[in-house]
Structures are given as C-alpha cells and as structure tokens.
C-alpha cells in the first residue's frame, strides 16, 4: 500500500513538471506593453507584443494652437516594427516621431520621444491652411496661363497680318492677276529686258512673285556694303542676283525705285530685270535681279587684262555715255529725272562681252525733282568711296541741296576711273600694272580714313601721276588732258558728262581716221609695188 502511494506522488510530480515546461514554452517571446489608446480586448491598458513596445508623438493644430498627442502600444509584426521604429529618421508632412523598446515589460512607460525638425518638413501650423489654399492657387495659375497663351496667339496672328500687309505695300509692280505673268515672259533675259512699256520707259513686265521661285542661285560673286551678289539661272539664262541684308530693306526699295525710273534704260547702264521679296515668317531675302556680265567689274577686268588704244577708248566712251544718260533730264509726259550716282568707281562699272562698259549700283544715287527744284536724297547717311571722293566732299564744303554739286563730284571720280583704264593701255610695248588712284601714298586694298584723304586731296592737292611713256602716244596725251579737266580742284571748272562723252567720241573719230589713212597708204604702197613690178 505504501509503495502504491509513493508511485502516485511520483506521477503527480512528473505531470506538474511537464505542465510547467508547457507554460514556459507558451510564454516564450511574449512582451507586455502599456497601450493608449488600447484594443477593445485589452485588460488594464496592457497589450501583448511579440517583438517591441513603442511610444509615439505627433503634433497637430487644434483651434489654432499646436497640441502634442502621445500614443503607446505594441508592435506585432517583425518587418513593420523594424520600419516603423526608424520612422523618426525621415521627415514627415505632419510632424511626428516614435521610439521603441523590448528589454522588459512595460518598458514603453519610460520612453520620452522628442520630435526633431527637418529642413524640408513643412511648418505644421500652416499645413491645414496650405491644404485649403493649394487648389485655389492651382486654379488661378491655370487660368492665368490660359489667358496668357490666348493673348500671345492673338498678338502673333495680328503681327503676321501686319507683315503681309506691309509686304504687299512694298510690291508696287505686282499684278492683280498672278496667272497673267507667263503670257508676258519671253524665253531669254534679252527678250525680257526688251519688254518694257515703250522705248525702255519703265520696268519690264515681270511679276516678282513668279521669278523668285524660278531662280537657282549658282555661286557667290562678292559682297558689298548692302548685301551679296550671286550668279543665278532663270529659265536657263544667266542673271545677276543682288541679295540685300534684311537690315537694308530701305536700300533695296530705293534702288528698285531708281531702276524703275521711266526712260532710265540705256546700254551704258546695267540692265534691270526685276525685284523680289522671298521668304517666310522667319527669314526674308530681298532680290534685285539684273543682267549678268561674265567679265565682272572693271576693277577685276583690269587686274588681268591689258588694252590697246581702241579697247581703252571703247571702255571710256561707253561708260561716259552711261554717266551722261544718268545725269540728263528727259522732259515729257513720262520723262526721266536727272540723277547723280555718288559712288562712281571701277568696282561699280561692269565690262560687257563686247568690251563696252555699263554703270551699276544705284544704291546711293540722288534724283533732281525739277518741278519743286529739290534734291531727292536716299534715306541712308552713307556716302561714296573715300578714295574717289572729290575735294569738296572731303572738306564738307559742298551744298547738299545743290544738285550740280553731286554731278561735279561724279565727274571727279570718273576722271580717276579714266586714269585706271589708261594705265593698262599698251604704248611702246609697255603697260603698267593695275593700281588704284593715289596708290603712291595709300596702298591698294586698304580703306583710307577721311583725314588721310583730306590731307592728300585738299591740303597737299595731289593728283595721280602720268607715266612718262604717255608723252610719246598721241591718244594717251589727249586722255591725260581730259583727266586733268575732270578732276580740277574747282568743281565749276570740271567738264560735264556730256562734254566728256563728246571729247572721247572725237578721239575715237580721230583714231578711226588714222586707221583709214594707214590702210589707204598701205593700199597705195602695194599698188605702186605691183605697177613697178610690171
């Protein structure tokens, strides 16, 4: 009996030991935390946490005052507890912080989290106000942006209409019916130039809106003060296209107007074909289309070619005829006003295929309005080339309202051009190298100052020199005498263009007579030889 009692006691001890082990195993990893607010099932403000307890702090605005709200509780999931317990390290839109612990039960009673402000954290006092204001600001920004875009579109459309209207005003020779153009156009530029409203008394009947898109620019020939000159092709024919800089629109309009002058067309003046405006809203090209002469300017031609007496006189006489026509006024119902070039030089005179010359570049020209006795000056303040300026222009003693003064200055410059041509004429088997006027004191390819030219021409009264070989040639001596009369220091003593033209014509007649006499003498001599041999 005693043995049975001992065995029952031993069994109870074993069962109690096993029960204790089960209780210990079930309580492993359990942490008691203080909670506030708590889950409805919590007892005595206590919650059971598997991993960590926490105490949190957040700032809110109530009735305009900043209030701290503290919360306590349990972290149940390991991943979330790790992330949330480090939440105080990053800024929040609403100010808040948190601290965690797991060293003992109710350890979060002793936690005192402190909020640390971050630079990019918004001011909590104004958070709720900002949330209310932002939608209003967004609507205002969108409204203002829409109004601004509409305003810019309206202004752009108005500007485009204005530019089109202005361009139409600058096209005085555009026909109302564009499709009529082809019926007036010939197949060559020569025929085109000949198509005028009666003996060259006006511009050719060419429609500027059609020629621009049919011209192919081939190569650049050079640049000037107003733009660039190109060689172009129009319907297989070569033309010269002067493209003005967009800043020189007034110069393009002025030169176009002068070339369209009634009865201006002349063999001694560059043949005008048409003017054109080509481009879009972003860029514009201003075309002035004329005859193309392959020999180029007189300046370029004299660099590489020498002349005999006949060639020299032909060049000088044809250029003088062009200048005389420019200076002359033609009276009548559709008369031509007198004009002065104001920039006569070898670069502005072109050499034709037959060796004659024509005057080009009327950009600085002036007109004399005889009805009102006024001088029509170009809008630009530019003057001619300083190397070719007359003394009265250099010392500013000329009268701007006196038209004859401009013609006299042209004659002075033309005398210098005659000197350039004569230097390249062969006499005694010799021809001088090309040089510009006053090359002895001002080197070629340099642009002298007003002061330097004024000292040479007005103070020292220098003139280009004549080579000694000219004294042994009858025609070069006559040319030298003509030059002296052209560049006289006294403007009133200079020859007129008409007198220069007649003088050169007389020299050509004298040359022709001399050639005929020589031919007659040769024929007589040959005849006598034949008679004697018989």
Secondary structure by P-SEA (a helix, b strand, c coil): caaaaaaaaaaaaaaaaaaaaaaaaaaccbbbbbbccccccccccbbbbccccbbbbbbbbcccbbbbbbbbbccccaaaaaaaaaccccccccccccccccccccccccbbbbbbbccccccccaaaaaaaaaaaaaaaaaaaaaaaaaaaaaaaaaaaaaaaaaaaaaccccccccccccccccccaaaaaaccccccccccccccccccccccccccccccccbbbbbbbcccbbbbbbbbcccaaaaaaaaaaaaaccccccccccccccccccccccbbbbbbbccccccccaaaaaacccccaaaaaaaaaaaaaaaaaaabbbbccccccbbbcccccccccccccccbbbbcccccbbbbccccccccccccccccccccccccccccccccccaaaaaaaaaaaaaaaaaaaaaacccccccccccccccccccccccccaaaaaaacccccccccccccccccaaaaaaaaaaaaaacccccccccaaaaaaaaaaaaaaaaaaaaaaaaaaaaaaaaaaaaac
